[in-house]
Amino acid sequence: MNAADPDALVELRNLTFGYGERVILDGVSMRIPRGKVTALMGASGGGKTTTLRLIGGQYRAQKGELLFDGADVTSMDQPALYRTRRRMGMLFQFGALFTDLSVFENVAFPLREHTDLPEALIRDIVLMKLDAVGLRGARDLMPSEISGGMNRRVALARAIALDPELMLYDEPFSGLDPIALGTAARLIRDLNDALGVTSLIVSHEIPETFHISDHIIILANGGIAAQGTPDEVRQSSDPMVVQFVNGKSDGPVRFHYPGPSAEEDFGVSAS
């Protein structure tokens, strides 16, 4: 194996993954630079969330390597994988808070699960994390008593509870109103810089994601269609990238899923 790139926390090297005969990622190579915010974008079904699951070891690649801080996740045994996961934080789409636990108890959960810290210290850490997302005053509320935007911020506080080196965000802006979306985007950028973490965001929100990201990767057709700074990706001439970035209905991504012709299905002869 070639030496790991010291400037990259995560590297995919000629990685292939699929479901059965359906290939999702075909020999993909990419790097996630340390200390930066990287956005993973592209049309639905392109392998973005799959990539997050591969990084976390939920899925194992059929071919290639996936390095986290120089260690290949694809070959780790369960104890090594669990140790590696503790160095990652995950913000799930729509937050995924435990509905029967209060805001405080949700954030405290990973601390109690993975550490032997005394309760007094856990309390201080939880309140500091909630304060970082502006919700220290909501500590005693239940998830059903807070808005969708607040739910996402509590989930973010929980994700950073163990001070991860890598933060993974799966569609952090979905379903948020413009104010909550802007708040979430600013928090991701500010926390990345304040904590010195590396962030990988899966998102379809072009304006906000491009605004807070240092590096953009566009996935398409099992590979990388474009990557670089937001300005470099905007200037791409790849038809799929142009369609995606500009939200065009006409382009390589078609409205109709491939299938038999209308004449075949409905028995109508072509005129």
N, C-alpha and C positions, 0 to 999 in steps of 0.2 A: 504494500500500500504506500502511495506517495505521502510525503509529509503533509500534515494538515496546514491550512492557511492560517497563520496566527492572527490575521485581521478579521477572520470570519468565525462567528460562534457556531453557526450551522452550515454544513456543506452537503449538497446532494451531488453524487458523482455517478453519472450514467445510470441513473436509477429508473427501473421499470416496475410498474405496479398495475394490476388490473383485477377485475372481478370476473373470474372464469376466463372466457375468451375475449372479453371486452377490455382492451388496454386503455387505461386512463392516463398514465404517465409513461412515455416511451423514450427511455434513455436520456432522461432530463438531468442536466447539471446546473446547479445554481448555488450561490453563496449568500448568506445573511450576515452582513457586516456587524461587528461588535459595536454596541453603544448607539446604534442608529435605529430609525424607524423605517422598516421595509414594508411595503404594501404588496400583497399577492392578489392580483385582480384577473378578470377575464369573464367570459360568458358562463352562465350556469352549466354545471356538469363538466367543467374543465379540469377539475382535480384540485381545487384550492383547499377545501376542507379536508380532502383526502391527504394532502400534503401535511396539514397540521397533525392529523392522526398518525401519519408515518413518523413525524418528528417525535411525538409522544410515545411511540412504540405500541400504539393500539393495533396498527397494521404493520406487517413486515413486508418489505419489498421482495419481489421475485428475483430481481437482479440489481446489481450496483451497490453503492455504499451510501449511508446517511450518517455523517459525522456530527456529533455534538461535542464541542470543545475537544476535538481530536479523537473521540472514541466512537466506534461504529455502533449505532443503535440497533442495526439489523442483526447483529450477532450477540447482543447482550443476553445474559440469563436473567431470570426474574429478579433476583436481589439487586443486580447492577442496574436493571431498568428502573426499579423503584427508587434507587438512590439518584438516578439521573432525573426522574420526574420531579423529585423534590426540589430540583434546581430550576423548575419551570413553573410559571403561573398560567392559568387558562381562564379567559373570560368567554363563557359559552354564549351562544346566541340567545337573547332574551334573558340572560342572567343565570337561570337555573338555580335560584335560591331554594333552600329547604323551607317549604311553606309552613311547617309546624314549628320552626325555630324563629326567634326574634332576630332583628337586624344584628344585635350584639352577638348572639349565639351563632349566627351564620358566619361571621367573620372570625369568631373564636374557634370554629370547628377545626380548621387545618392545624392550628396551633396545638390543640388538645390531641389531635390524631397523630401528629408527627413529632411532637416534642414532649419533654418532661418539665416544662417551665411551671413555676408556681402560679397559682391563680391570680395573685396580685400583679405579677408581671404580665400575664396574659391580658388582664384588664387594661393595663396601661398601653400595651401594644395595640389592642383592638381599638381603643379610643383614639390613638394616634393615627391609625389607618383610616378610621372613619372621618377624622378631622381633615385628613389629606384630600378626601373626596367631598368635603363640605357637609357631612351627615352625622357628626358626633351627637348632635341634638336628637337624632332619630333613633338612637341606640335601642330603645325599648319598644319600638313599633314592630308589628308583624309585617311580612311581605305583602299581605292583602291590604294593608293600610297605607302603602306608599305607591307613588306613581311608577309608570314604566321606566322613566328616566332615572328616578331615584333607585329603583330596583337594579338597574345596570350599574349605578355607582357603588351600591353596596357590594355587588358581585365583584367589582373591580377592587374594592377594599379587601375582600376575601382573597382574591387572586394574588395580591401583593403582601399578604400577611406573613409569609415565610421569606420575604425579601428575595424573590427569584432573580436569576440572572437573565432568563429569557421569558418574555411575556408573549403569549399567543392570544390573539383576538379573533373570534369567529363571528363576523358580521356584527360588530359592536354598535352600529348605528341603525340597525333594522327597527322599524316601527317607532322611531323617536320623532317628536315634533322638532321644528327648526331650532328652538332654544335649547332643548335637551341634547340635540345632536351636536350643536356647537360646543356645549359644555363638555360632552363626552370626548369630543375630538381634542379640545384644549387640555383636558385631564390626561389623555394618553400621551400627548406631546410633553406636557410639563412633568409628569411622573417619570417618563423615559429619561429626561434630562436630569431631573433632581436625584433620581435613584441610580443613575448610571447603568440602566438595564438595556437589553436589546429587545426590540419589539417587532413582531411580525403580525400584520393586520390583513385578514381576509375581508374585503369590502367591495361593494358595488357603488358606493357613494363617491362619485368622481371628484367634485369640488373640494369637499372636506378632506378626503383621503390624500389627494394630491397636495393640499395645502400643508398638511402636517408631516408628510413623508420625506425622507431623504433619498429613498431608493424605491423604484417601482418595478415589479415583474408582472408581465402579462402572459398568462397561460392560454394556450389554444391548440386544439388538435393534437393533444398528447405531448406538446413541447412548449418552448418559450417563444412567443411571437415578438416580444420586445422587452428590454429592460434598460434601466438607467435612471437618471434623475427625472423628476416630473417633466421638466422642459424637454429633455431628450425624448421621452416617450410620446409627448404631445406632437413632436415633429416627425414621428415614425410614418413611413409611407406604406407600411403593411396594411392591406385592406381590412383585415380583422381588427387591428388596433384602431384604425381610423373609425370603423363602424362603432366599436365599443366606446372609445373616448368621447365621440360626438353623439352617441345615442341614436344612430341612424337605423331605421327599420329595414333598409335594403342593404345587403352586403353578403359576405360569406356565411354569416349566421342566418339561416332561413327560418321563416315563420312555420312552414310545414315540416314535420318530422318525416324523414325518408320512408317511403312505403310504396305500395302498388299505385299505379296511375288511377285516376278517377274512372277512366274507361274500363279498366280491369275490375274495379270494385263494384261499379254500378251497372256494368254491362252495356255501356253506351259507346257506340262506335264513334271514333274521331271523325269529324267532318272535314 
